[in-house]
Amino acid sequence: MAGNLVTNCGFENRNGINLPGWTTGGEQTVFSLAFGQHSGDRFGLMKADSGNFVTMSQTVGGPGTYDVSFWLAYYSSGLLLPQEFSISLGDQTLTSVNRPIVTPQNWVWEQFTFNGVTTSSQATLLFTYNNLFVPNVQTADLLIDDIVITGGPTAGAVPKPASLARLGLGFAAIAATRRRRVR
């Protein structure tokens, strides 16, 4: 099993608001902050005001079996309404959560772990965060840290030693035949 397949998994590496290794999209921003992190020096903050969404993705391999782990927390200075976020890997949605949070617990980190198989030609990890629209109401920012993906593409069949020996004998026979023709 390979090590962590995620580049910049703790958001320590940054170039302004750009996060090397990550592709971001949507109507708001994703950036790295250096306070309140789960571990390391920084964490990723997915900021989407009421009625907006944000995405963050990274390709980690091809078809195969993967184990995924990451830490999430919320930050808000006001009433939190239902927030939707989903995590997918390739063609498989790992989780889709819609939960109302009435009493915010800022900076309480929660670990999520999943495993699954994807048959997609590219195993792209995708985080989507959607703040539902409610006029004049403060909604939450999603904090993410310590993303780990292990596993990887499914390897083809490994040849048996007897098959390799036959292949070697075949190449030796071809070489001997060519050698006789040259003389």
C-alpha positions as a Markdown table, in Angstrom:
| # | Residue | x | y | z |
|---|---|---|---|---|
| 1 | Met | 0.0 | 0.0 | 0.0 |
| 2 | Ala | 1.4 | 3.4 | -1.0 |
| 3 | Gly | 1.8 | 6.4 | 1.4 |
| 4 | Asn | -0.5 | 9.4 | 1.3 |
| 5 | Leu | -1.5 | 10.2 | -2.3 |
| 6 | Val | -2.7 | 13.8 | -1.5 |
| 7 | Thr | -0.4 | 16.7 | -2.3 |
| 8 | Asn | -0.5 | 19.5 | 0.2 |
| 9 | Cys | -2.8 | 17.5 | 2.5 |
| 10 | Gly | -2.5 | 19.9 | 5.4 |
| 11 | Phe | -2.5 | 23.1 | 3.4 |
| 12 | Glu | 1.0 | 24.0 | 4.7 |
| 13 | Asn | 2.2 | 24.9 | 1.2 |
| 14 | Arg | 0.6 | 28.0 | -0.2 |
| 15 | Asn | 1.3 | 30.8 | -2.7 |
| 16 | Gly | -0.9 | 33.7 | -1.6 |
| 17 | Ile | -4.5 | 32.3 | -1.8 |
| 18 | Asn | -3.4 | 29.6 | -4.2 |
| 19 | Leu | -3.1 | 26.1 | -2.8 |
| 20 | Pro | -0.5 | 24.1 | -4.8 |
| 21 | Gly | -1.9 | 20.7 | -5.7 |
| 22 | Trp | -5.5 | 21.7 | -5.4 |
| 23 | Thr | -8.0 | 22.9 | -8.1 |
| 24 | Thr | -10.6 | 25.2 | -6.6 |
| 25 | Gly | -13.9 | 26.5 | -8.1 |
| 26 | Gly | -17.3 | 27.9 | -7.3 |
| 27 | Glu | -18.4 | 31.3 | -6.3 |
| 28 | Gln | -16.2 | 31.9 | -3.3 |
| 29 | Thr | -12.7 | 31.1 | -2.1 |
| 30 | Val | -10.6 | 28.4 | -0.6 |
| 31 | Phe | -7.5 | 29.5 | 1.3 |
| 32 | Ser | -5.1 | 28.5 | 4.0 |
| 33 | Leu | -5.0 | 29.9 | 7.5 |
| 34 | Ala | -2.6 | 29.5 | 10.4 |
| 35 | Phe | -4.6 | 29.5 | 13.6 |
| 36 | Gly | -6.9 | 26.9 | 15.1 |
| 37 | Gln | -5.6 | 24.1 | 12.8 |
| 38 | His | -6.1 | 20.5 | 13.6 |
| 39 | Ser | -2.4 | 19.8 | 13.2 |
| 40 | Gly | 0.6 | 21.3 | 11.4 |
| 41 | Asp | 0.9 | 25.0 | 10.7 |
| 42 | Arg | -2.2 | 25.6 | 8.7 |
| 43 | Phe | -5.7 | 24.4 | 7.5 |
| 44 | Gly | -7.9 | 24.9 | 4.5 |
| 45 | Leu | -10.9 | 27.2 | 4.8 |
| 46 | Met | -13.8 | 26.7 | 2.3 |
| 47 | Lys | -15.6 | 30.0 | 2.5 |
| 48 | Ala | -19.0 | 30.3 | 0.8 |
| 49 | Asp | -21.5 | 33.0 | 1.9 |
| 50 | Ser | -25.2 | 32.4 | 2.0 |
| 51 | Gly | -26.4 | 31.1 | -1.3 |
| 52 | Asn | -23.0 | 30.3 | -2.7 |
| 53 | Phe | -20.8 | 27.2 | -3.1 |
| 54 | Val | -17.2 | 26.3 | -3.4 |
| 55 | Thr | -15.3 | 23.2 | -4.6 |
| 56 | Met | -11.8 | 21.8 | -4.1 |
| 57 | Ser | -10.4 | 18.8 | -6.0 |
| 58 | Gln | -7.3 | 16.8 | -6.6 |
| 59 | Thr | -6.6 | 13.8 | -8.8 |
| 60 | Val | -4.9 | 11.0 | -6.8 |
| 61 | Gly | -4.8 | 8.0 | -9.1 |
| 62 | Gly | -6.9 | 5.8 | -11.3 |
| 63 | Pro | -9.4 | 3.0 | -10.8 |
| 64 | Gly | -8.8 | 1.1 | -7.5 |
| 65 | Thr | -9.5 | 0.8 | -3.9 |
| 66 | Tyr | -8.8 | 3.7 | -1.6 |
| 67 | Asp | -9.0 | 4.6 | 2.1 |
| 68 | Val | -9.9 | 8.3 | 2.8 |
| 69 | Ser | -9.6 | 10.2 | 6.0 |
| 70 | Phe | -9.8 | 13.9 | 6.8 |
| 71 | Trp | -10.8 | 16.3 | 9.6 |
| 72 | Leu | -13.6 | 18.9 | 9.4 |
| 73 | Ala | -14.8 | 21.8 | 11.6 |
| 74 | Tyr | -17.0 | 24.8 | 11.3 |
| 75 | Tyr | -16.5 | 28.4 | 12.1 |
| 76 | Ser | -19.3 | 30.9 | 12.4 |
| 77 | Ser | -20.0 | 34.1 | 14.4 |
| 78 | Gly | -23.8 | 33.7 | 14.2 |
| 79 | Leu | -26.7 | 31.3 | 13.7 |
| 80 | Leu | -25.8 | 28.4 | 11.5 |
| 81 | Leu | -28.4 | 27.0 | 9.1 |
| 82 | Pro | -28.4 | 23.8 | 7.1 |
| 83 | Gln | -25.1 | 23.3 | 5.4 |
| 84 | Glu | -24.5 | 20.8 | 2.6 |
| 85 | Phe | -21.2 | 19.3 | 1.8 |
| 86 | Ser | -20.3 | 16.2 | -0.2 |
| 87 | Ile | -17.1 | 14.3 | -0.7 |
| 88 | Ser | -16.6 | 12.1 | -3.8 |
| 89 | Leu | -13.7 | 10.0 | -5.2 |
| 90 | Gly | -13.9 | 9.3 | -8.9 |
| 91 | Asp | -17.4 | 7.9 | -9.6 |
| 92 | Gln | -18.3 | 7.2 | -6.0 |
| 93 | Thr | -19.9 | 9.7 | -3.6 |
| 94 | Leu | -18.3 | 8.9 | -0.2 |
| 95 | Thr | -20.7 | 11.0 | 1.8 |
| 96 | Ser | -23.3 | 13.8 | 1.4 |
| 97 | Val | -24.3 | 15.6 | 4.5 |
| 98 | Asn | -27.0 | 18.1 | 5.1 |
| 99 | Arg | -27.1 | 19.0 | 8.8 |
| 100 | Pro | -28.6 | 21.9 | 10.6 |
| 101 | Ile | -26.4 | 23.3 | 13.2 |
| 102 | Val | -28.3 | 25.6 | 15.6 |
| 103 | Thr | -25.7 | 26.0 | 18.3 |
| 104 | Pro | -22.3 | 26.4 | 16.7 |
| 105 | Gln | -19.3 | 24.7 | 18.2 |
| 106 | Asn | -16.5 | 26.6 | 16.6 |
| 107 | Trp | -13.2 | 24.8 | 16.1 |
| 108 | Val | -14.4 | 21.4 | 17.1 |
| 109 | Trp | -12.6 | 19.0 | 14.7 |
| 110 | Glu | -14.5 | 15.9 | 13.6 |
| 111 | Gln | -12.7 | 13.1 | 11.8 |
| 112 | Phe | -14.3 | 11.4 | 8.7 |
| 113 | Thr | -13.1 | 8.1 | 7.3 |
| 114 | Phe | -14.2 | 6.2 | 4.3 |
| 115 | Asn | -13.1 | 3.4 | 2.0 |
| 116 | Gly | -14.4 | 2.5 | -1.4 |
| 117 | Val | -13.7 | 1.4 | -4.9 |
| 118 | Thr | -13.8 | 3.7 | -7.9 |
| 119 | Thr | -13.9 | 2.5 | -11.5 |
| 120 | Ser | -13.4 | 6.0 | -12.9 |
| 121 | Ser | -10.4 | 6.5 | -15.2 |
| 122 | Gln | -9.2 | 9.2 | -12.8 |
| 123 | Ala | -9.7 | 9.0 | -9.1 |
| 124 | Thr | -10.4 | 12.7 | -8.3 |
| 125 | Leu | -11.1 | 13.6 | -4.7 |
| 126 | Leu | -13.8 | 16.4 | -4.8 |
| 127 | Phe | -15.1 | 18.4 | -1.8 |
| 128 | Thr | -18.2 | 20.5 | -2.4 |
| 129 | Tyr | -19.5 | 22.9 | 0.1 |
| 130 | Asn | -22.8 | 24.7 | -0.4 |
| 131 | Asn | -24.3 | 27.3 | 1.9 |
| 132 | Leu | -28.1 | 27.4 | 1.4 |
| 133 | Phe | -29.5 | 30.9 | 0.7 |
| 134 | Val | -31.1 | 32.6 | 3.7 |
| 135 | Pro | -31.4 | 36.4 | 3.5 |
| 136 | Asn | -29.5 | 38.4 | 6.1 |
| 137 | Val | -28.2 | 35.3 | 8.0 |
| 138 | Gln | -24.6 | 34.5 | 8.7 |
| 139 | Thr | -23.7 | 31.0 | 7.7 |
| 140 | Ala | -20.6 | 28.9 | 8.5 |
| 141 | Asp | -17.2 | 28.4 | 6.9 |
| 142 | Leu | -16.0 | 24.9 | 6.5 |
| 143 | Leu | -12.5 | 24.1 | 7.9 |
| 144 | Ile | -10.6 | 21.1 | 6.6 |
| 145 | Asp | -7.2 | 19.6 | 7.5 |
| 146 | Asp | -5.1 | 16.5 | 7.4 |
| 147 | Ile | -6.5 | 14.8 | 4.3 |
| 148 | Val | -5.0 | 11.3 | 3.8 |
| 149 | Ile | -5.7 | 8.9 | 0.9 |
| 150 | Thr | -4.0 | 5.5 | 0.8 |
| 151 | Gly | -4.5 | 2.6 | -1.6 |
| 152 | Gly | -4.5 | 3.2 | -5.2 |
| 153 | Pro | -5.0 | 1.8 | -8.6 |
| 154 | Thr | -5.8 | -1.9 | -8.9 |
| 155 | Ala | -2.7 | -3.7 | -10.2 |
| 156 | Gly | -3.0 | -6.2 | -13.0 |
| 157 | Ala | -2.4 | -9.9 | -12.4 |
| 158 | Val | 1.2 | -10.8 | -11.3 |
| 159 | Pro | 2.7 | -13.5 | -13.5 |
| 160 | Lys | 3.6 | -16.8 | -11.8 |
| 161 | Pro | 7.3 | -17.8 | -11.7 |
| 162 | Ala | 6.6 | -20.7 | -14.1 |
| 163 | Ser | 5.2 | -18.3 | -16.7 |
| 164 | Leu | 8.2 | -16.0 | -16.4 |
| 165 | Ala | 10.5 | -19.0 | -16.8 |
| 166 | Arg | 8.7 | -20.1 | -20.0 |
| 167 | Leu | 8.9 | -16.5 | -21.3 |
| 168 | Gly | 12.7 | -16.5 | -20.6 |
| 169 | Leu | 13.1 | -19.8 | -22.4 |
| 170 | Gly | 11.2 | -18.5 | -25.4 |
| 171 | Phe | 13.5 | -15.4 | -25.6 |
| 172 | Ala | 16.6 | -17.7 | -25.3 |
| 173 | Ala | 15.3 | -19.9 | -28.1 |
| 174 | Ile | 14.7 | -16.9 | -30.4 |
| 175 | Ala | 18.2 | -15.6 | -29.6 |
| 176 | Ala | 19.8 | -18.9 | -30.4 |
| 177 | Thr | 17.9 | -19.2 | -33.7 |
| 178 | Arg | 18.9 | -15.7 | -34.8 |
| 179 | Arg | 22.5 | -16.5 | -33.8 |
| 180 | Arg | 22.6 | -19.6 | -36.0 |
| 181 | Arg | 21.2 | -17.7 | -39.0 |
| 182 | Val | 23.9 | -15.0 | -38.6 |
| 183 | Arg | 26.7 | -17.5 | -38.9 |
